[in-house]
Amino acid sequence: MAGDKTYRVIQWATGNVGSRALKTVIEHPQLELVGLWVSSPDKVGKDAGELAGLPDTGVKATNSADELIALDAACVLYMRQGTDFDEICRILESGKNIVTTRGDFHHPRTMDPAVRERVEAACAKGGTSIYSTGSSPGFITEALAIPLLALQRHHDLITINEYADVSSRNSPEMLFEVMGFAKPMAPFDQRRAEHLKSDFGSSLGQIADAIGLPCDEMEAVGELGAARSDKQIAAGTIPKGTVGAMRITVTGKHKGKPVVRFIANWYATADVEEDWDLRPESGWKVTTAGDTPVEVNITYPVSAEEYPRFTPGLTAHRAVNAVPVVCEAAPGIRTTVDMAHVIPLFA
């Protein structure tokens, strides 16, 4: 892949992650922004630079998929809410590759067969590829897992703990109404666990396949943790005895034995009655069990004030950095396992 090659890119959506991706594409030395799709009528007609907090680019936002599909571009960064497979296939058929933060394409083997066949046919027609990535799932469940597992010759289990301390987030409706913090303790809504399993289970399954231990079972279990004492957070108060933390564990098993595991720990307070492995900062802990066990701890060295501005980049930047690799990949649904390394270019 030539480092001096330029790829024409369309940014598809400008939510929290999409806006960061847009800014990064505009500034990237190897990418040229040529189109921008927005869902909000208020953004239509605005310059991409204005929406990204940068000088004008000459690229105007549109909500017309037809207009953008007609453009000459190498890749679409697809970051809209929900996955529109009709739209996805039209983009691929038009000769444009896709990098997406949607989690639908991590594990082609376990996709709905009809959907997979349709997407693969669109890739074949357009000579294009599509790749799902991000920070989690993506970087932590695939890109980092692979080199850690490469240290072993006997594998028992890889466990990925994700820690999300939400105490500094001033979003009462999201935390208290949507997520259910500060609510009375009750049985966990397992539908949430099943939703998480769809994305993380497919990403874990990709890795399990690659190491020769394909998962014949994928399970997800959710639990709630009770605050040990009253806790004041940015969004309000977590009373003692109410929901102060929650965790969802997704486990992939090979012949009945756990081989891959992801644990999402979300908490407004780390001081809970349950004996959980919580810690006072957000990040990840990855542990491999086998003949060469390792443990890697990742935290974010940013202040609480910087944190809201920092987090979109965790998801957006890997997707942007993947554009050249995906554009050069063979047509089809591509994965971290079968594709070249995503290596960022700085200039």
C-alpha positions in Angstrom: 0.0 0.0 0.0 1.6 3.2 -1.1 1.9 5.8 1.7 1.4 8.7 -0.7 -1.9 7.4 -2.2 -5.0 9.5 -1.5 -8.4 7.9 -0.8 -11.6 9.8 -1.5 -13.9 9.4 1.5 -17.6 10.0 2.3 -18.5 10.5 5.9 -21.9 8.9 6.6 -23.5 10.6 9.7 -22.3 13.2 12.2 -23.2 11.9 15.7 -20.8 11.9 18.5 -18.4 9.4 16.9 -19.2 10.5 13.3 -18.3 14.1 14.1 -14.9 13.1 15.4 -14.4 10.9 12.3 -15.4 13.8 10.1 -12.8 16.1 11.7 -10.1 13.4 11.4 -10.8 12.7 7.8 -10.5 16.4 6.9 -7.2 16.6 8.7 -5.8 13.2 7.5 -2.8 13.4 5.1 -4.0 10.4 3.1 -7.8 11.0 2.9 -9.8 13.5 0.9 -13.4 14.3 2.1 -15.7 14.4 -0.9 -19.2 13.9 0.6 -21.1 14.1 3.8 -24.4 12.5 4.8 -26.4 13.9 7.7 -29.7 12.8 9.3 -30.7 16.2 10.7 -32.4 18.6 8.3 -30.8 21.4 10.3 -27.4 20.3 9.1 -28.3 19.9 5.4 -26.4 22.5 3.3 -23.8 23.3 5.9 -20.1 23.0 5.1 -18.4 19.9 6.5 -15.8 22.2 8.0 -18.3 24.1 10.0 -19.8 20.9 11.4 -16.4 19.7 12.4 -15.3 23.0 13.9 -12.8 23.6 11.1 -12.4 26.0 8.2 -14.8 25.5 5.3 -14.0 22.6 3.0 -16.4 23.2 0.1 -18.1 19.9 0.9 -21.8 20.5 1.8 -23.8 18.2 4.0 -26.7 16.3 2.4 -29.3 13.8 3.4 -29.6 12.4 -0.1 -28.1 8.9 -0.4 -28.6 9.0 -4.1 -26.5 12.1 -4.4 -23.6 10.5 -2.5 -23.8 7.1 -4.1 -23.4 8.9 -7.4 -20.1 10.4 -6.3 -16.7 9.1 -7.2 -15.3 7.9 -3.9 -13.1 5.0 -2.6 -14.7 4.5 0.8 -17.7 5.4 3.0 -17.2 5.8 6.8 -20.7 4.4 7.8 -21.6 5.6 11.3 -25.3 6.2 11.3 -27.8 5.0 13.9 -29.0 1.5 12.9 -27.8 -0.5 9.9 -29.8 0.0 6.6 -28.8 -3.1 4.6 -30.5 -1.7 1.5 -28.3 1.4 1.8 -25.2 -0.7 2.6 -25.6 -2.8 -0.5 -26.2 0.1 -2.8 -23.0 1.7 -1.5 -21.0 -1.4 -2.0 -22.5 -2.1 -5.5 -21.5 1.4 -6.5 -17.8 0.6 -6.1 -17.3 2.2 -2.7 -15.7 0.2 0.2 -17.2 0.6 3.7 -15.6 1.0 7.1 -18.3 0.9 9.8 -18.6 1.2 13.5 -21.8 -0.8 13.3 -21.2 -4.3 14.7 -23.0 -6.4 12.1 -19.9 -7.6 10.2 -17.4 -8.9 12.8 -18.1 -12.5 12.2 -19.4 -13.4 8.8 -19.9 -17.1 9.7 -22.6 -16.3 12.2 -24.4 -13.6 10.2 -27.9 -14.3 9.0 -27.1 -16.4 5.9 -29.5 -14.5 3.6 -28.0 -11.1 4.7 -24.5 -12.4 4.4 -25.1 -13.7 0.9 -26.7 -10.4 -0.1 -23.8 -8.3 1.2 -21.2 -10.6 -0.4 -23.0 -10.3 -3.7 -23.0 -6.5 -3.4 -19.2 -6.6 -2.7 -18.6 -8.9 -5.7 -20.6 -6.6 -8.0 -18.8 -3.5 -6.8 -15.4 -5.1 -6.3 -15.6 -3.7 -2.7 -15.1 -4.7 0.9 -16.8 -3.9 4.2 -15.2 -4.0 7.7 -16.7 -3.5 11.2 -14.4 -1.9 13.8 -14.1 0.5 16.6 -12.6 0.4 20.1 -14.9 -2.1 21.7 -15.8 -4.3 20.0 -12.9 -4.1 17.6 -9.6 -2.9 19.0 -9.8 -4.5 22.5 -11.5 -7.7 21.4 -9.6 -8.3 18.2 -6.6 -6.1 17.4 -5.1 -6.3 20.9 -6.2 -9.9 21.6 -4.3 -11.4 18.7 -0.8 -10.4 19.7 -1.5 -11.4 23.4 -2.7 -14.8 22.3 0.4 -15.1 20.0 2.5 -15.5 23.2 0.9 -18.8 24.1 1.1 -22.4 22.9 -1.7 -23.6 25.2 -4.8 -21.6 25.6 -7.4 -21.8 28.4 -9.3 -18.4 28.4 -8.9 -14.8 27.4 -10.9 -12.4 29.6 -11.5 -8.8 28.6 -12.9 -6.6 31.4 -14.2 -3.2 30.2 -14.6 -0.5 32.9 -16.9 2.4 32.4 -17.2 4.8 35.4 -20.2 7.0 34.6 -20.0 9.1 37.7 -18.7 12.2 35.9 -21.3 12.1 33.2 -24.0 14.7 33.7 -26.8 12.9 31.8 -29.6 12.2 34.3 -32.1 10.9 31.7 -29.5 8.5 30.2 -28.2 7.2 33.5 -31.3 7.1 35.6 -34.1 6.5 33.1 -32.4 4.6 30.2 -29.7 2.7 32.1 -31.5 2.3 35.4 -29.0 3.6 37.9 -30.5 4.6 41.3 -33.5 2.3 40.6 -34.5 -0.3 43.2 -32.7 -3.5 42.9 -34.6 -6.0 40.8 -33.8 -8.9 38.4 -31.6 -7.8 35.5 -33.4 -7.3 32.1 -31.7 -10.1 30.1 -32.7 -8.4 26.9 -29.9 -6.0 27.5 -27.4 -8.9 27.8 -28.7 -10.5 24.6 -28.2 -7.1 22.8 -24.6 -6.9 24.0 -24.0 -10.5 23.0 -24.9 -9.8 19.3 -21.9 -7.4 18.9 -19.4 -8.7 21.3 -20.3 -12.4 20.8 -19.5 -12.0 17.0 -16.2 -10.3 17.7 -15.1 -12.9 20.2 -16.3 -15.6 17.9 -14.0 -14.3 15.1 -11.0 -14.7 17.4 -12.1 -18.1 18.6 -12.4 -19.3 15.0 -8.9 -17.9 14.3 -7.2 -19.8 17.1 -8.9 -23.1 16.2 -11.4 -23.2 19.0 -14.7 -22.1 17.4 -17.5 -21.4 19.7 -20.4 -23.8 19.7 -22.1 -21.8 22.4 -22.3 -18.1 23.2 -24.0 -17.0 26.4 -24.7 -13.6 28.1 -25.6 -12.9 31.7 -26.4 -9.6 33.3 -26.2 -8.6 37.0 -26.9 -5.5 39.1 -24.8 -4.3 42.0 -26.2 -2.4 45.0 -24.6 0.8 46.2 -23.1 0.3 49.7 -23.7 3.9 50.7 -25.2 7.1 49.3 -23.1 8.3 46.3 -23.3 11.8 44.8 -22.4 11.8 41.1 -22.5 14.5 38.4 -26.1 13.5 37.4 -27.5 13.3 40.9 -27.6 10.9 43.8 -27.3 7.1 44.0 -29.1 6.2 47.2 -27.7 3.3 49.3 -29.2 0.0 48.3 -30.2 1.1 44.8 -28.5 0.1 41.5 -25.0 1.5 41.6 -23.4 -0.8 39.1 -24.2 -3.3 36.5 -22.2 -5.9 34.5 -22.8 -8.1 31.6 -20.6 -11.1 30.9 -20.5 -12.6 27.4 -18.8 -16.0 27.2 -17.9 -18.1 24.2 -17.5 -21.8 24.8 -15.8 -24.5 22.7 -17.0 -28.0 23.5 -18.5 -26.7 26.7 -15.3 -25.0 27.9 -15.1 -21.2 28.1 -12.4 -19.9 25.7 -13.3 -16.2 25.2 -15.0 -13.8 27.6 -15.9 -10.1 27.7 -17.2 -8.4 30.8 -18.8 -5.0 30.6 -18.6 -3.2 33.9 -20.7 0.0 34.1 -20.9 1.8 37.4 -21.8 5.0 39.0 -20.0 3.9 42.2 -17.3 1.2 42.6 -18.4 0.7 46.2 -21.0 -2.0 45.8 -22.2 -4.8 48.1 -21.3 -7.5 45.6 -17.7 -8.7 45.4 -17.0 -7.4 41.9 -13.7 -6.5 40.3 -14.3 -2.8 39.9 -11.7 -0.1 39.8 -11.8 3.7 40.2 -11.0 4.6 36.6 -12.4 3.7 33.1 -10.4 1.4 30.8 -9.7 -2.2 30.1 -8.0 -5.2 31.7 -7.1 -8.1 29.4 -6.0 -11.4 31.0 -4.9 -14.5 29.2 -4.8 -17.9 30.9 -2.7 -20.6 29.4 1.0 -21.7 29.4 2.2 -18.0 29.1 -0.4 -16.0 31.0 -0.3 -12.2 30.8 -2.3 -9.3 32.1 -2.6 -5.9 30.4 -4.2 -2.9 32.1 -5.2 0.1 30.1 -6.4 3.4 31.5 -6.9 6.8 30.0 -4.4 9.5 31.2 -6.9 12.4 30.7 -8.7 14.7 33.2 -12.4 14.5 33.9 -12.8 17.7 32.0 -11.0 16.3 28.9 -12.8 12.9 29.1 -16.0 13.8 27.2 -13.8 15.2 24.3 -11.5 12.2 24.4 -13.8 9.3 24.2 -15.2 9.7 20.7 -11.8 9.2 19.3 -11.5 5.7 20.8 -14.1 4.5 18.4 -13.7 6.9 15.5 -9.9 6.9 15.0 -9.4 3.2 14.4 -12.2 3.3 11.8 -10.6 6.2 10.0 -7.1 4.6 10.2 -8.6 1.5 8.6 -9.7 3.2 5.4 -6.5 2.6 3.3 -6.3 -1.1 4.4 -10.0 -1.8 3.6 -9.7 -0.1 0.2 -6.8 -2.3 -0.7 -8.3 -5.5 0.7 -9.9 -8.3 -1.4 -13.7 -7.8 -2.0 -16.0 -9.2 0.6 -16.8 -9.0 4.3 -13.4 -8.5 5.8 -12.3 -9.1 9.4 -9.4 -8.1 11.6 -8.1 -11.7 11.3 -7.9 -11.9 7.5 -6.9 -8.3 6.7 -3.6 -6.5 6.9 -2.8 -4.6 10.1 -4.4 -1.2 10.6 -1.4 1.2 10.8 -2.0 4.9 11.2 -0.2 7.4 9.0 1.1 10.6 10.6 2.5 13.4 8.6 
